[in-house]
Amino acid sequence: MIKIELKPFERDDFARLIGWITSADLIQQWAPSTFTYPLDENQLEKYIQMSEGEKPTKKIFKAVDTHTLAVVGHIELDRIDLQNRSGTVSRVLVGEASLRGQGIGTQMVKKILQFGFEELKLHRISIGVFDFNIAGVSCYEKVGFVKEGYFRDAYRAGDKYWSYYVMSILESEWKSSDV
């Protein structure tokens, strides 16, 4: 099994991430309302700038295989609010389709929760996930997220509407979990 660690996403990672985003459908699922297809360096430059400075509202990471040092995924902690001690996990992606379903996503989410709760001292971390993303919902529940709400037909994708769950995990739930 691949073991991962999170490292800061850098400008040198742009080309790899662009290569992973192979369709307009994928970009809508991965980053609705944030990016447009085709993803390009200009979009990523604006994106990474939001993670820089003294008090960034987001932290962006790449997931690195600790054995081979290959980058295998991307994840972000967004909407960091230190006053209210909250944040939102966003843009979770295991890059290569051949690596999906092997627990890498679960490890990535666990690592970002550890970062949020232990390093940033957050109290609450949320996530939004489209209801058709069964693997995502299962992953988030496995690490302790709880469904809080369901937004029906809340996102327009072409001529269709997608519904999504809002899920969260609290600091006390993280500390008492065995994941």
Residue frames as a rotation matrix with the C-alpha (Angstrom) as fourth column:
MET 1
0.573 0.820 0.000 0.00
0.820 -0.573 0.000 0.00
0.000 0.000 -1.000 0.00
ILE 2
-0.171 -0.585 0.792 1.21
0.523 -0.736 -0.431 3.47
0.835 0.340 0.432 -0.86
LYS 3
0.239 0.168 -0.956 1.87
0.916 -0.366 0.165 5.72
-0.322 -0.916 -0.241 2.14
ILE 4
0.201 -0.089 0.976 1.69
0.644 -0.739 -0.200 9.45
0.738 0.668 -0.091 1.61
GLU 5
-0.278 -0.187 -0.942 2.72
0.795 -0.595 -0.117 12.70
-0.539 -0.782 0.314 3.19
LEU 6
0.761 0.560 0.328 1.46
0.649 -0.660 -0.378 16.18
0.005 0.500 -0.866 2.37
LYS 7
-0.428 -0.863 -0.267 3.85
0.774 -0.503 0.385 18.81
-0.466 -0.042 0.884 1.06
PRO 8
-0.012 0.449 -0.894 3.09
-0.081 -0.891 -0.446 22.35
-0.997 0.067 0.047 -0.07
PHE 9
0.510 0.276 0.815 1.78
0.799 0.198 -0.568 22.68
-0.318 0.941 -0.120 -3.61
GLU 10
-0.133 -0.685 -0.717 4.24
0.137 -0.729 0.671 24.78
-0.982 -0.009 0.191 -5.63
ARG 11
0.382 0.240 -0.892 4.47
-0.726 -0.520 -0.451 26.39
-0.572 0.820 -0.024 -9.05
ASP 12
-0.653 -0.686 -0.321 6.63
-0.749 0.522 0.407 23.45
-0.112 0.507 -0.855 -10.19
ASP 13
-0.729 0.446 0.519 3.53
0.201 0.865 -0.461 21.27
-0.654 -0.232 -0.720 -9.68
PHE 14
-0.143 0.744 -0.653 1.34
-0.639 -0.573 -0.513 23.19
-0.756 0.344 0.557 -12.15
ALA 15
-0.401 -0.060 -0.914 2.06
-0.890 0.262 0.373 21.03
0.217 0.963 -0.159 -15.22
ARG 16
-0.984 0.024 -0.177 1.32
0.062 0.975 -0.214 17.79
0.168 -0.222 -0.961 -13.38
LEU 17
-0.527 0.840 -0.133 -2.01
0.166 -0.051 -0.985 19.05
-0.834 -0.541 -0.112 -12.05
ILE 18
-0.114 0.447 -0.887 -2.96
-0.859 -0.494 -0.139 20.38
-0.500 0.746 0.440 -15.49
GLY 19
-0.683 -0.251 -0.686 -2.20
-0.623 0.690 0.368 16.92
0.381 0.679 -0.628 -16.89
TRP 20
-0.936 0.352 0.015 -4.53
0.269 0.743 -0.612 15.25
-0.227 -0.569 -0.791 -14.40
ILE 21
-0.175 0.910 -0.375 -7.51
-0.111 -0.396 -0.911 17.43
-0.978 -0.118 0.171 -15.32
THR 22
-0.880 -0.329 0.343 -8.49
0.198 0.404 0.893 15.73
-0.433 0.854 -0.290 -18.56
SER 23
-0.470 0.773 0.427 -12.09
0.735 0.075 0.674 16.90
0.489 0.630 -0.603 -19.09
ALA 24
-0.547 0.404 0.733 -14.59
-0.390 -0.898 0.203 19.66
0.741 -0.175 0.649 -18.43
ASP 25
0.544 0.778 -0.314 -16.67
-0.104 0.434 0.895 17.16
0.833 -0.454 0.317 -16.40
LEU 26
0.156 -0.571 -0.806 -13.74
0.869 0.467 -0.164 16.39
0.470 -0.675 0.569 -14.12
ILE 27
-0.823 -0.492 0.285 -13.00
0.322 -0.815 -0.481 20.06
0.469 -0.304 0.829 -13.49
GLN 28
-0.116 0.858 0.500 -16.69
-0.498 -0.486 0.718 20.67
0.859 -0.166 0.484 -12.65
GLN 29
0.697 0.373 -0.612 -16.63
0.242 0.682 0.690 17.85
0.675 -0.629 0.385 -10.11
TRP 30
0.024 -0.832 -0.555 -13.23
0.936 0.214 -0.280 18.72
0.352 -0.512 0.784 -8.66
ALA 31
-0.729 -0.380 -0.570 -13.39
0.562 -0.807 -0.181 22.51
-0.391 -0.452 0.802 -8.53
PRO 32
0.087 0.838 0.539 -16.85
0.967 -0.200 0.156 23.83
0.238 0.507 -0.828 -9.35
SER 33
0.907 0.390 0.158 -16.90
0.377 -0.920 0.106 27.60
0.187 -0.037 -0.982 -9.79
THR 34
0.557 -0.770 -0.311 -13.13
0.045 -0.346 0.937 27.86
-0.829 -0.536 -0.158 -9.21
PHE 35
-0.579 -0.808 -0.105 -11.52
-0.176 -0.001 0.984 26.78
-0.796 0.589 -0.142 -12.47
THR 36
0.597 0.687 -0.415 -12.53
-0.606 0.047 -0.794 26.47
-0.526 0.725 0.444 -16.10
TYR 37
0.204 -0.466 0.861 -11.49
0.440 0.829 0.345 23.85
-0.875 0.308 0.374 -18.61
PRO 38
0.467 -0.636 -0.614 -8.87
0.525 0.758 -0.387 23.61
0.712 -0.142 0.688 -19.88
LEU 39
0.868 -0.270 -0.416 -6.99
0.318 -0.340 0.885 24.32
-0.380 -0.901 -0.209 -16.69
ASP 40
0.518 -0.734 0.439 -3.92
0.435 -0.216 -0.874 26.49
0.736 0.644 0.208 -17.31
GLU 41
-0.327 -0.804 -0.497 -1.01
0.875 -0.059 -0.480 28.11
0.357 -0.592 0.722 -15.51
ASN 42
-0.672 0.126 0.729 -2.71
-0.140 -0.989 0.042 31.52
0.727 -0.074 0.683 -15.29
GLN 43
0.457 0.887 0.058 -5.60
-0.322 0.104 0.941 30.03
0.829 -0.449 0.333 -13.31
LEU 44
0.553 -0.297 -0.778 -3.21
0.694 0.680 0.234 28.13
0.460 -0.670 0.583 -11.06
GLU 45
-0.589 -0.772 0.241 -1.08
0.529 -0.593 -0.607 31.23
0.612 -0.230 0.757 -10.47
LYS 46
-0.247 0.596 0.764 -4.12
-0.551 -0.735 0.396 33.11
0.797 -0.323 0.510 -9.13
TYR 47
0.710 0.543 -0.448 -5.04
-0.050 0.673 0.738 30.04
0.702 -0.502 0.505 -7.08
ILE 48
0.171 -0.730 -0.662 -1.62
0.849 0.450 -0.277 29.60
0.500 -0.515 0.696 -5.46
GLN 49
-0.598 -0.385 0.703 -1.39
0.094 -0.904 -0.416 33.32
0.796 -0.183 0.577 -4.64
MET 50
0.332 0.814 0.477 -4.39
-0.519 -0.265 0.813 32.89
0.788 -0.517 0.334 -2.31
SER 51
0.832 -0.066 -0.551 -2.31
0.407 0.748 0.525 30.48
0.377 -0.661 0.649 -0.22
GLU 52
-0.180 -0.983 0.041 0.58
0.778 -0.168 -0.606 32.90
0.602 -0.077 0.795 0.26
GLY 53
-0.039 0.083 0.996 1.21
-0.248 -0.966 0.071 35.76
0.968 -0.244 0.059 2.65
GLU 54
-0.767 -0.362 0.529 0.97
-0.538 -0.084 -0.838 36.18
0.348 -0.928 -0.131 6.42
LYS 55
-0.545 0.662 0.515 -2.58
-0.336 0.391 -0.857 34.93
-0.769 -0.640 0.009 6.98
PRO 56
-0.853 0.224 -0.471 -3.65
-0.430 0.211 0.878 32.88
0.296 0.952 -0.084 3.97
THR 57
-0.044 0.923 0.383 -7.24
-0.930 0.103 -0.354 31.64
-0.366 -0.372 0.853 3.88
LYS 58
0.940 0.306 -0.151 -6.17
-0.340 0.881 -0.330 28.42
0.032 0.362 0.932 2.22
LYS 59
-0.113 -0.944 0.310 -3.35
-0.726 0.291 0.623 25.90
-0.678 -0.154 -0.718 2.37
ILE 60
0.755 0.337 -0.563 -2.74
-0.654 0.452 -0.607 23.84
0.050 0.826 0.561 -0.75
PHE 61
0.000 -0.739 0.673 -0.92
-0.626 0.525 0.577 20.50
-0.780 -0.422 -0.462 -0.71
LYS 62
0.140 -0.042 -0.989 0.34
-0.787 0.601 -0.137 17.78
0.600 0.798 0.051 -2.97
ALA 63
0.758 0.087 0.647 0.29
-0.487 0.735 0.472 14.20
-0.434 -0.673 0.599 -1.74
VAL 64
0.096 -0.852 -0.515 3.66
-0.922 0.120 -0.369 12.49
0.376 0.510 -0.773 -2.11
ASP 65
0.869 0.065 -0.491 4.33
0.010 0.989 0.148 8.74
0.495 -0.133 0.859 -2.00
THR 66
0.727 -0.586 0.358 6.86
-0.615 -0.323 0.720 8.41
-0.306 -0.743 -0.595 0.84
HIS 67
0.417 -0.579 0.701 8.63
0.302 0.815 0.495 5.48
-0.858 0.005 0.514 -0.86
THR 68
0.122 -0.335 0.934 8.96
0.985 0.153 -0.074 6.65
-0.118 0.930 0.349 -4.48
LEU 69
-0.534 -0.221 -0.816 8.56
0.349 -0.937 0.025 10.42
-0.770 -0.272 0.578 -3.84
ALA 70
-0.778 0.369 0.509 6.06
0.500 -0.127 0.856 10.50
0.381 0.921 -0.086 -6.73
VAL 71
-0.798 0.602 -0.029 3.27
-0.503 -0.692 -0.517 13.05
-0.331 -0.398 0.856 -6.43
VAL 72
-0.880 0.473 0.036 -0.01
0.455 0.822 0.342 11.12
0.132 0.317 -0.939 -6.36
GLY 73
0.081 0.995 -0.061 -2.65
0.971 -0.065 0.230 13.65
0.225 -0.078 -0.971 -5.32
HIS 74
-0.751 -0.147 0.644 -3.82
0.115 -0.989 -0.092 17.14
0.650 0.005 0.760 -4.52
ILE 75
0.137 0.795 -0.591 -5.83
0.919 0.119 0.375 18.50
0.369 -0.594 -0.715 -1.57
GLU 76
-0.549 -0.251 0.798 -6.61
0.100 -0.967 -0.236 21.86
0.830 -0.050 0.555 -0.03
LEU 77
-0.213 0.513 -0.832 -7.77
0.959 -0.054 -0.278 23.30
-0.188 -0.857 -0.480 3.27
ASP 78
-0.548 0.139 0.825 -9.83
0.442 -0.789 0.427 26.33
0.710 0.599 0.370 2.28
ARG 79
0.311 0.745 0.590 -11.79
-0.069 -0.602 0.796 29.06
0.948 -0.288 -0.135 4.05
ILE 80
-0.254 -0.495 -0.831 -9.44
0.830 0.330 -0.450 28.95
0.496 -0.804 0.327 7.02
ASP 81
0.342 0.437 0.832 -10.98
-0.172 -0.842 0.512 31.14
0.924 -0.318 -0.212 9.71
LEU 82
-0.527 -0.683 -0.506 -8.70
0.373 0.350 -0.859 31.23
0.764 -0.641 0.070 12.76
GLN 83
-0.713 0.336 0.615 -11.10
-0.649 -0.649 -0.397 33.41
0.266 -0.682 0.681 14.77
ASN 84
0.346 0.918 0.192 -13.91
-0.938 0.336 0.085 30.85
0.013 -0.209 0.978 14.48
ARG 85
-0.440 -0.678 0.588 -11.40
-0.667 0.685 0.291 27.97
-0.601 -0.264 -0.755 14.26
SER 86
0.469 0.656 0.591 -12.93
0.022 0.660 -0.751 26.48
-0.883 0.365 0.296 11.12
GLY 87
-0.529 -0.590 -0.610 -11.93
-0.658 -0.168 0.734 25.42
-0.536 0.790 -0.299 7.63
THR 88
0.654 0.755 0.035 -13.16
-0.499 0.466 -0.731 23.48
-0.568 0.461 0.682 4.61
VAL 89
-0.371 -0.703 0.606 -11.47
0.100 0.619 0.779 20.59
-0.923 0.349 -0.159 2.84
SER 90
0.637 0.557 -0.533 -11.57
-0.430 -0.317 -0.845 21.20
-0.640 0.767 0.038 -0.91
ARG 91
0.554 -0.362 -0.750 -10.25
-0.811 -0.029 -0.585 19.96
0.190 0.932 -0.310 -4.23
VAL 92
0.064 -0.446 0.892 -9.45
-0.510 0.754 0.414 16.38
-0.858 -0.482 -0.179 -3.20
LEU 93
0.771 0.158 -0.617 -7.95
-0.633 0.294 -0.716 14.50
0.068 0.943 0.327 -6.15
VAL 94
0.158 -0.715 0.681 -5.98
0.061 0.695 0.716 11.29
-0.986 -0.072 0.154 -6.53
GLY 95
-0.140 -0.286 -0.948 -4.26
-0.693 -0.655 0.300 12.20
-0.707 0.699 -0.106 -9.77
GLU 96
-0.764 -0.208 -0.611 -3.85
-0.613 0.527 0.588 9.04
0.200 0.824 -0.530 -11.81
ALA 97
0.260 0.962 -0.082 -7.02
-0.908 0.273 0.317 7.02
0.327 -0.008 0.945 -12.32
SER 98
0.194 -0.252 -0.948 -5.01
-0.066 0.961 -0.269 3.80
0.979 0.115 0.170 -11.84
LEU 99
-0.818 -0.565 -0.109 -4.22
0.099 0.047 -0.994 4.83
0.567 -0.823 0.017 -8.23
ARG 100
-0.339 0.772 0.538 -7.81
-0.870 -0.476 0.134 5.49
0.359 -0.423 0.832 -7.21
GLY 101
0.661 0.707 -0.252 -9.57
-0.513 0.670 0.536 3.04
0.548 -0.225 0.806 -4.92
GLN 102
0.155 -0.708 -0.689 -6.35
0.408 0.681 -0.608 2.16
0.900 -0.186 0.395 -3.03
GLY 103
0.543 0.153 -0.826 -6.89
0.839 -0.065 0.540 4.28
0.029 -0.986 -0.164 0.09
ILE 104
-0.551 -0.799 0.241 -4.76
0.793 -0.591 -0.148 7.23
0.261 0.110 0.959 -1.02
GLY 105
-0.187 0.581 0.792 -7.71
0.032 -0.802 0.596 9.64
0.982 0.137 0.131 -0.80
THR 106
0.793 0.484 -0.370 -8.49
0.329 0.170 0.929 8.46
0.512 -0.858 -0.024 2.72
GLN 107
0.097 -0.852 -0.514 -4.86
0.991 0.035 0.128 9.03
-0.091 -0.522 0.848 3.76
MET 108
-0.616 -0.313 0.723 -4.91
0.502 -0.863 0.054 12.49
0.607 0.396 0.689 2.20
VAL 109
0.281 0.812 0.512 -8.05
-0.057 -0.518 0.854 13.47
0.958 -0.269 -0.099 4.09
LYS 110
0.746 -0.064 -0.662 -6.67
0.640 0.342 0.688 12.10
0.183 -0.937 0.297 7.37
LYS 111
-0.280 -0.953 -0.113 -3.45
0.959 -0.274 -0.068 14.07
0.034 -0.128 0.991 6.89
ILE 112
-0.528 0.106 0.843 -5.26
0.197 -0.950 0.243 17.32
0.826 0.294 0.480 6.14
LEU 113
0.667 0.745 0.022 -7.50
0.088 -0.108 0.990 16.83
0.740 -0.659 -0.138 9.18
GLN 114
0.408 -0.620 -0.670 -4.39
0.913 0.258 0.317 16.25
-0.023 -0.741 0.671 11.29
PHE 115
-0.630 -0.641 0.438 -2.92
0.683 -0.726 -0.081 19.48
0.370 0.248 0.895 9.92
GLY 116
-0.144 0.669 0.729 -6.12
-0.008 -0.738 0.675 21.42
0.989 0.091 0.112 10.54
PHE 117
0.809 0.569 -0.146 -6.80
0.102 0.109 0.989 20.15
0.579 -0.815 0.030 14.04
GLU 118
0.581 -0.630 -0.516 -3.27
0.801 0.330 0.500 19.74
-0.145 -0.704 0.696 15.38
GLU 119
-0.481 -0.857 0.186 -1.28
0.876 -0.477 0.069 22.51
0.030 0.196 0.980 13.67
LEU 120
-0.614 0.293 0.733 -3.93
0.100 -0.892 0.441 25.16
0.783 0.344 0.518 13.06
LYS 121
-0.942 0.267 -0.202 -5.94
0.232 0.086 -0.969 24.24
-0.242 -0.960 -0.143 16.20
LEU 122
-0.624 0.780 -0.051 -9.23
-0.525 -0.371 0.766 24.31
0.578 0.505 0.641 14.29
HIS 123
-0.607 0.531 0.591 -12.47
-0.522 0.294 -0.800 23.27
-0.599 -0.795 0.099 15.98
ARG 124
0.371 0.819 0.438 -14.56
0.035 0.459 -0.888 22.36
-0.928 0.345 0.142 12.93
ILE 125
-0.761 -0.529 -0.377 -13.68
-0.397 -0.079 0.914 21.22
-0.514 0.845 -0.150 9.41
SER 126
0.324 0.934 0.150 -16.32
-0.272 0.243 -0.931 20.81
-0.906 0.261 0.332 6.72
ILE 127
-0.879 -0.468 0.094 -16.48
-0.032 0.255 0.966 19.44
-0.476 0.846 -0.240 3.19
GLY 128
0.204 0.910 -0.361 -18.96
-0.717 -0.112 -0.688 19.56
-0.666 0.399 0.630 0.33
VAL 129
-0.842 -0.462 0.280 -19.38
-0.183 0.732 0.656 16.49
-0.508 0.501 -0.701 -1.88
PHE 130
-0.355 0.719 -0.597 -21.68
-0.903 -0.100 0.417 15.79
0.240 0.688 0.685 -4.80
ASP 131
0.215 0.556 0.803 -24.17
-0.790 0.582 -0.192 13.04
-0.574 -0.593 0.564 -3.98
PHE 132
0.938 0.122 -0.326 -23.15
-0.313 0.703 -0.638 10.91
0.151 0.700 0.698 -6.99
ASN 133
-0.018 -0.996 -0.084 -19.55
-0.628 0.077 -0.775 10.76
0.778 0.039 -0.627 -5.66
ILE 134
0.865 0.468 -0.183 -20.22
-0.203 0.659 0.724 7.59
0.459 -0.589 0.665 -3.68
ALA 135
0.277 -0.849 -0.449 -16.50
0.743 0.486 -0.460 6.87
0.609 -0.206 0.766 -3.15
GLY 136
-0.522 -0.471 0.712 -15.97
0.014 -0.839 -0.545 10.39
0.853 -0.274 0.444 -1.79
VAL 137
0.311 0.726 0.613 -18.92
-0.716 -0.245 0.654 10.21
0.625 -0.642 0.443 0.60
SER 138
0.871 -0.004 -0.492 -17.69
0.214 0.903 0.372 6.82
0.443 -0.429 0.787 1.84
CYS 139
-0.117 -0.993 -0.036 -14.13
0.636 -0.047 -0.770 8.12
0.763 -0.113 0.637 2.32
TYR 140
-0.453 -0.059 0.890 -15.29
-0.363 -0.899 -0.244 11.14
0.814 -0.433 0.386 4.31
GLU 141
0.642 0.713 0.282 -17.60
-0.594 0.231 0.770 9.08
0.484 -0.662 0.572 6.51
LYS 142
0.611 -0.478 -0.631 -14.78
0.484 0.856 -0.181 6.57
0.627 -0.195 0.754 7.12
VAL 143
-0.476 -0.879 0.034 -12.57
0.546 -0.325 -0.772 9.30
0.689 -0.349 0.635 8.61
GLY 144
-0.602 0.259 -0.755 -15.37
0.760 -0.101 -0.641 10.71
-0.242 -0.961 -0.136 10.79
PHE 145
-0.945 0.328 -0.002 -17.26
-0.309 -0.888 0.341 13.32
0.110 0.323 0.940 8.76
VAL 146
-0.514 0.857 0.041 -20.99
0.567 0.375 -0.733 13.51
-0.644 -0.354 -0.679 9.49
LYS 147
-0.539 0.427 0.726 -23.62
0.649 -0.338 0.681 14.57
0.536 0.839 -0.095 6.95
GLU 148
-0.769 0.236 -0.594 -25.15
0.340 -0.637 -0.692 17.87
-0.542 -0.734 0.409 8.06
GLY 149
0.060 0.798 -0.599 -27.20
-0.351 -0.545 -0.761 18.91
-0.934 0.256 0.247 5.10
TYR 150
-0.386 -0.059 0.920 -28.32
0.741 0.575 0.348 18.09
-0.550 0.816 -0.179 1.60
PHE 151
-0.278 0.216 -0.936 -28.59
-0.367 -0.924 -0.104 20.75
-0.888 0.314 0.337 -1.07
ARG 152
0.099 0.449 0.888 -30.88
0.617 0.672 -0.409 19.58
-0.781 0.588 -0.210 -3.85
ASP 153
0.416 0.068 0.907 -30.17
0.898 -0.184 -0.399 20.69
0.139 0.981 -0.138 -7.42
ALA 154
0.725 -0.138 -0.674 -27.84
0.307 -0.812 0.497 23.38
-0.616 -0.567 -0.546 -6.05
TYR 155
-0.263 -0.876 -0.405 -25.18
-0.242 -0.346 0.906 23.35
-0.934 0.336 -0.121 -8.76
ARG 156
0.811 0.550 -0.197 -25.83
-0.287 0.081 -0.954 23.68
-0.509 0.831 0.224 -12.47
ALA 157
-0.373 -0.884 0.280 -23.63
-0.145 0.354 0.924 21.55
-0.916 0.304 -0.260 -14.73
GLY 158
-0.996 0.060 0.073 -24.56
0.078 0.096 0.992 22.20
0.053 0.994 -0.100 -18.34
ASP 159
-0.359 0.933 0.034 -28.22
-0.562 -0.245 0.790 21.32
0.745 0.264 0.612 -18.70
LYS 160
0.160 0.351 -0.923 -28.31
0.507 0.773 0.382 19.24
0.847 -0.529 -0.054 -15.51
TYR 161
0.347 -0.065 0.936 -28.41
-0.733 -0.642 0.227 20.08
0.586 -0.764 -0.270 -11.82
TRP 162
-0.227 -0.519 -0.824 -26.30
0.249 0.787 -0.565 18.36
0.942 -0.333 -0.049 -9.21
SER 163
0.820 0.465 0.334 -27.08
-0.255 -0.225 0.940 17.92
0.512 -0.856 -0.066 -5.54
TYR 164
-0.191 -0.952 -0.238 -24.51
-0.004 0.243 -0.970 17.78
0.981 -0.185 -0.051 -2.79
TYR 165
0.665 0.256 -0.701 -23.97
0.648 0.268 0.713 17.00
0.370 -0.929 0.012 0.89
VAL 166
0.166 -0.649 0.743 -22.31
-0.606 -0.662 -0.442 19.27
0.778 -0.376 -0.503 3.41
MET 167
0.656 -0.075 -0.751 -20.39
0.490 0.800 0.347 17.19
0.575 -0.596 0.561 5.94
SER 168
0.325 -0.615 0.719 -18.25
-0.653 -0.695 -0.300 18.13
0.684 -0.372 -0.627 8.93
ILE 169
0.328 -0.307 -0.893 -16.08
0.684 0.730 0.000 16.78
0.652 -0.611 0.449 11.69
LEU 170
0.851 0.005 0.525 -15.39
-0.321 -0.786 0.528 18.47
0.416 -0.618 -0.667 15.02
GLU 171
-0.102 -0.970 0.221 -12.11
-0.752 -0.070 -0.656 18.60
0.652 -0.233 -0.722 16.91
SER 172
-0.152 0.093 0.984 -13.52
-0.891 0.419 -0.177 16.42
-0.428 -0.903 0.019 19.72
GLU 173
0.860 0.483 0.165 -14.67
-0.344 0.787 -0.512 13.78
-0.377 0.383 0.843 17.19
TRP 174
0.561 -0.747 -0.356 -11.22
-0.401 0.131 -0.907 13.79
0.724 0.652 -0.226 15.58
LYS 175
-0.292 -0.741 0.604 -9.49
-0.891 -0.019 -0.454 13.38
0.347 -0.671 -0.655 18.95
SER 176
-0.054 0.350 0.935 -11.73
-0.735 0.621 -0.274 10.49
-0.676 -0.702 0.224 20.00
SER 177
0.820 0.376 -0.432 -11.59
-0.573 0.534 -0.622 8.65
-0.003 0.757 0.653 16.67
ASP 178
0.317 -0.718 0.619 -9.35
-0.067 0.634 0.770 5.71
-0.946 -0.285 0.153 15.94
VAL 179
0.894 0.042 0.445 -8.82
0.430 0.192 -0.882 6.56
-0.123 0.980 0.153 12.27
